[in-house]
Amino acid sequence: MSKKAITFNISQKDEGTRARTGVIHTPHGDIETPAFVIVGTKATIKGITPGQFADVGIQTMLANTY
């Protein structure tokens, strides 16, 4: 099975500030940027359901495993 590459496409640019928006394409889905990314360390987000993430617009999260 081959893995799909992670790519980034720029949607809009502001030449005056060099700000940009875009989309990160991953094998698991797309992430619109800029994005609010939850960082779950020491199981701090274990009580949050996937539905609650969707309600506030979270598209991705980073988590550590021990």
DSSP file (Angstrom, degrees, kcal/mol; ACC not computed):
  #  RESIDUE AA STRUCTURE BP1 BP2  ACC     N-H-->O    O-->H-N    N-H-->O    O-->H-N    TCO  KAPPA ALPHA  PHI   PSI    X-CA   Y-CA   Z-CA
    1    1 A M              0   0    0      0, 0.0     2,-0.3     0, 0.0     0, 0.0   0.000 360.0 360.0 360.0 128.8    0.0    0.0    0.0
    2    2 A S        -     0   0    0      1,-0.0     2,-0.4     0, 0.0     0, 0.0  -0.657 360.0-126.6 -91.0 146.3    1.4    3.4   -1.0
    3    3 A K        -     0   0    0     -2,-0.3     2,-0.3     1,-0.0    -1,-0.0  -0.722  19.6-124.6 -91.9 139.9    1.2    6.4    1.3
    4    4 A K        -     0   0    0     -2,-0.4     2,-0.0     1,-0.1    -1,-0.0  -0.647  31.3-115.9 -81.2 137.4   -0.3    9.6   -0.1
    5    5 A A        -     0   0    0     -2,-0.3     2,-0.5    21,-0.1    -1,-0.1  -0.337  20.0-117.7 -72.2 152.9    2.0   12.6    0.3
    6    6 A I        +     0   0    0     20,-0.1     2,-0.3    -2,-0.0    20,-0.2  -0.822  41.8 179.2 -88.8 127.4    1.2   15.6    2.5
    7    7 A T  E     -A   25   0A   0     18,-2.0    18,-3.1    -2,-0.5     2,-0.4  -0.865  21.0-146.3-128.8 162.7    0.9   18.7    0.4
    8    8 A F  E     -A   24   0A   0     -2,-0.3     2,-0.5    16,-0.2    16,-0.2  -0.997   9.8-168.6-132.3 127.7    0.1   22.4    0.9
    9    9 A N  E     -A   23   0A   0     14,-2.4    14,-2.3    -2,-0.4     2,-0.4  -0.968  19.4-133.8-117.1 130.6   -1.7   24.7   -1.5
   10   10 A I  E     -A   22   0A   0     -2,-0.5    12,-0.3    12,-0.2     3,-0.1  -0.696  20.7-178.4 -82.7 129.1   -1.8   28.4   -1.1
   11   11 A S  E     +     0   0A   0     10,-2.8     2,-0.3    -2,-0.4    11,-0.2   0.853  66.5   4.0 -92.9 -44.2   -5.3   29.8   -1.6
   12   12 A Q  E     -A   21   0A   0      9,-1.3     9,-2.1     2,-0.0    -1,-0.3  -0.991  61.0-162.2-144.7 149.0   -4.7   33.6   -1.1
   13   13 A K  E     -A   20   0A   0     -2,-0.3     2,-0.6     7,-0.2     7,-0.2  -0.965  13.0-151.0-130.6 148.8   -1.7   35.8   -0.5
   14   14 A D  E >>> -A   19   0A   0      5,-2.4     4,-2.6    -2,-0.3     3,-0.6  -0.948  10.1-165.4-115.2 106.6   -1.3   39.4    0.8
   15   15 A E  T 345S+     0   0    0     -2,-0.6    -1,-0.1     1,-0.2     5,-0.0   0.794  84.4  59.4 -64.6 -28.4    1.8   40.7   -0.8
   16   16 A G  T 345S+     0   0    0      1,-0.2    -1,-0.2    -3,-0.1    -2,-0.0   0.856 124.8  16.6 -69.3 -35.2    2.0   43.7    1.6
   17   17 A T  T <45S-     0   0    0     -3,-0.6    -2,-0.2     2,-0.1    -1,-0.2   0.502  95.6-125.7-114.5  -8.2    2.2   41.5    4.8
   18   18 A R  T  <5 +     0   0    0     -4,-2.6    -3,-0.2     1,-0.2     2,-0.1   0.605  59.3 149.6  66.1  13.8    3.2   38.1    3.2
   19   19 A A  E   < -A   14   0A   0     -5,-0.5    -5,-2.4    -6,-0.0     2,-0.3  -0.380  22.3-178.2 -68.9 155.9    0.2   36.6    5.0
   20   20 A R  E     -A   13   0A   0     -7,-0.2     2,-0.3    -3,-0.1    -7,-0.2  -0.993  23.0-150.5-153.5 156.1   -1.4   33.6    3.3
   21   21 A T  E     +A   12   0A   0     -9,-2.1   -10,-2.8    -2,-0.3    -9,-1.3  -0.900  32.5 142.2-120.9 157.4   -4.2   31.1    3.6
   22   22 A G  E     -AB  10  33A   0     11,-1.4    11,-3.1    -2,-0.3     2,-0.4  -0.937  42.8 -96.5-169.6-169.1   -4.2   27.6    2.3
   23   23 A V  E     -AB   9  32A   0    -14,-2.3   -14,-2.4    -2,-0.3     2,-0.6  -0.996  18.0-149.6-135.3 127.3   -5.0   24.0    2.6
   24   24 A I  E     -AB   8  31A   0      7,-3.0     7,-2.4    -2,-0.4     2,-0.6  -0.872  18.1-153.3 -92.6 122.3   -2.9   21.2    4.0
   25   25 A H  E     +AB   7  30A   0    -18,-3.1   -18,-2.0    -2,-0.6     5,-0.2  -0.874  21.3 171.0 -99.9 121.2   -3.9   18.0    2.2
   26   26 A T  E >   - B   0  29A   0      3,-1.7     3,-1.2    -2,-0.6   -21,-0.1  -0.804  49.2-105.6-122.7 165.5   -3.2   14.8    4.3
   27   27 A P  T 3  S+     0   0    0      0, 0.0     3,-0.1     0, 0.0   -22,-0.1   0.734 122.4  49.2 -60.9 -20.2   -4.1   11.2    3.8
   28   28 A H  T 3  S-     0   0    0      1,-0.4     2,-0.2     0, 0.0    -3,-0.0   0.488 126.6 -66.8 -99.3  -4.4   -6.7   11.7    6.6
   29   29 A G  E <   -B   26   0A   0     -3,-1.2    -3,-1.7     2,-0.0    -1,-0.4  -0.792  59.1 -61.6 141.6 176.2   -8.3   14.8    5.3
   30   30 A D  E     -B   25   0A   0     -2,-0.2     2,-0.4    -5,-0.2    -5,-0.2  -0.671  32.3-158.0 -97.8 148.8   -7.8   18.5    4.6
   31   31 A I  E     -B   24   0A   0     -7,-2.4    -7,-3.0    -2,-0.3     2,-0.3  -0.985  13.2-142.5-127.0 118.5   -6.9   21.2    7.1
   32   32 A E  E     -B   23   0A   0     -2,-0.4    -9,-0.2    -9,-0.2    27,-0.1  -0.624  34.7-103.3 -79.6 137.2   -7.6   24.9    6.2
   33   33 A T  E    S+B   22   0A   0    -11,-3.1   -11,-1.4    -2,-0.3     2,-0.2  -0.874  98.4  45.5-115.5 150.2   -5.0   27.3    7.4
   34   34 A P  S    S+     0   0    0      0, 0.0     2,-0.4     0, 0.0    -2,-0.1   0.537  88.1 178.7 -68.0 153.6   -4.6   29.3    9.5
   35   35 A A        -     0   0    0     -2,-0.2     2,-0.7    -4,-0.1    -2,-0.1  -0.959  36.2-128.5-132.0 145.4   -6.0   26.7   11.9
   36   36 A F        -     0   0    0     -2,-0.4    23,-0.5    21,-0.2     2,-0.5  -0.855  34.3-164.0 -88.5 115.8   -6.6   26.5   15.6
   37   37 A V        -     0   0    0     -2,-0.7     2,-0.3    21,-0.1    24,-0.2  -0.908  12.0-138.6-111.0 123.3   -4.8   23.2   16.6
   38   38 A I  E     -c   61   0B   0     22,-1.3    24,-3.0    -2,-0.5     2,-0.6  -0.591  12.0-155.7 -74.8 135.3   -5.5   21.5   19.9
   39   39 A V  E     -c   62   0B   0     -2,-0.3     2,-0.8    22,-0.2    24,-0.2  -0.953   7.7-164.5-115.3 112.5   -2.4   20.2   21.6
   40   40 A G  E     +c   63   0B   0     22,-3.4    24,-1.5    -2,-0.6     2,-0.4  -0.838  15.3 168.2-102.7 105.9   -3.3   17.4   24.0
   41   41 A T    >   +     0   0    0     -2,-0.8     3,-1.2     1,-0.2    -2,-0.0  -0.899  65.6   8.5-115.1 147.9   -0.6   16.5   26.5
   42   42 A K  T 3  S-     0   0    0     -2,-0.4    -1,-0.2     1,-0.3    23,-0.1   0.848 128.6 -65.1  53.3  38.3   -1.0   14.3   29.5
   43   43 A A  T >  S+     0   0    0     -3,-0.3     3,-1.2    21,-0.2    -1,-0.3   0.780  88.4 150.4  61.7  31.4   -4.5   13.3   28.4
   44   44 A T  T <  S+     0   0    0     -3,-1.2     3,-0.2     1,-0.2    -1,-0.1   0.662  72.1  41.1 -70.6 -15.3   -5.8   16.8   28.8
   45   45 A I  T >  S+     0   0    0      1,-0.1     3,-1.7     2,-0.1    -1,-0.2   0.220  77.8 109.5-115.3  15.3   -8.4   16.4   26.0
   46   46 A K  T <  S+     0   0    0     -3,-1.2    -1,-0.1     1,-0.3    -2,-0.1   0.729  76.2  56.3 -66.4 -20.5   -9.6   12.8   26.8
   47   47 A G  T 3  S+     0   0    0     -4,-0.2     2,-0.5    -3,-0.2    -1,-0.3   0.372  86.8  95.6 -92.1   5.4  -13.0   14.0   28.0
   48   48 A I    <   -     0   0    0     -3,-1.7    -3,-0.0     4,-0.0     0, 0.0  -0.833  67.6-140.8-100.1 131.2  -13.8   15.9   24.8
   49   49 A T     >  -     0   0    0     -2,-0.5     4,-1.7     1,-0.1     3,-0.4  -0.483  23.1-113.5 -85.8 158.2  -16.0   14.1   22.2
   50   50 A P  H  > S+     0   0    0      0, 0.0     4,-2.2     0, 0.0     5,-0.2   0.862 118.7  57.6 -56.4 -35.4  -15.4   14.3   18.4
   51   51 A G  H  > S+     0   0    0      1,-0.2     4,-2.2     2,-0.2     5,-0.1   0.881 103.2  51.9 -63.1 -38.1  -18.8   16.1   18.2
   52   52 A Q  H  > S+     0   0    0     -3,-0.4     4,-1.2     2,-0.2    -1,-0.2   0.880 107.9  52.0 -66.5 -37.5  -17.6   18.8   20.6
   53   53 A F  H ><>S+     0   0    0     -4,-1.7     5,-2.4     1,-0.2     3,-0.5   0.941 110.9  47.9 -60.1 -46.3  -14.5   19.3   18.4
   54   54 A A  H ><5S+     0   0    0     -4,-2.2     3,-1.0     1,-0.2    -2,-0.2   0.870 104.2  61.2 -62.8 -37.7  -16.7   19.8   15.4
   55   55 A D  H 3<5S+     0   0    0     -4,-2.2    -1,-0.2     1,-0.3    -2,-0.2   0.838 111.5  38.1 -60.0 -33.8  -19.0   22.2   17.2
   56   56 A V  T <<5S-     0   0    0     -4,-1.2    -1,-0.3    -3,-0.5    -2,-0.2   0.380 118.6-107.7-101.4   4.2  -16.1   24.6   17.7
   57   57 A G  T < 5 +     0   0    0     -3,-1.0     2,-0.4    -4,-0.5   -21,-0.2   0.691  56.4 163.5  84.6  20.1  -14.5   24.1   14.3
   58   58 A I      < +     0   0    0     -5,-2.4    -1,-0.2    -6,-0.2   -21,-0.1  -0.589  12.5 179.2 -73.1 126.6  -11.4   22.1   15.3
   59   59 A Q        +     0   0    0    -23,-0.5     2,-0.3    -2,-0.4    -1,-0.2   0.654  61.9   2.8-101.1 -20.0  -10.0   20.4   12.3
   60   60 A T        -     0   0    0    -24,-0.5   -22,-1.3    -7,-0.1     2,-0.3  -0.976  56.4-159.0-158.4 165.3   -7.0   18.7   13.8
   61   61 A M  E     -c   38   0B   0     -2,-0.3     2,-0.4   -24,-0.2   -22,-0.2  -0.991  14.6-136.1-150.0 154.6   -5.1   18.0   17.0
   62   62 A L  E     +c   39   0B   0    -24,-3.0   -22,-3.4    -2,-0.3     2,-0.4  -0.927  28.3 179.1-109.4 136.9   -1.7   17.0   18.2
   63   63 A A  E     -c   40   0B   0     -2,-0.4     2,-0.3   -24,-0.2   -22,-0.2  -0.998  20.9-139.3-141.4 142.6   -1.4   14.4   20.9
   64   64 A N        -     0   0    0    -24,-1.5     2,-0.4    -2,-0.4   -21,-0.2  -0.735  14.5-157.2 -93.7 147.6    1.5   12.6   22.7
   65   65 A T              0   0    0     -2,-0.3    -2,-0.0     1,-0.1   -24,-0.0  -0.970 360.0 360.0-122.2 144.6    1.4    8.9   23.5
   66   66 A Y              0   0    0     -2,-0.4    -1,-0.1     0, 0.0    -2,-0.0   0.378 360.0 360.0-115.0 360.0    3.4    7.4   26.3
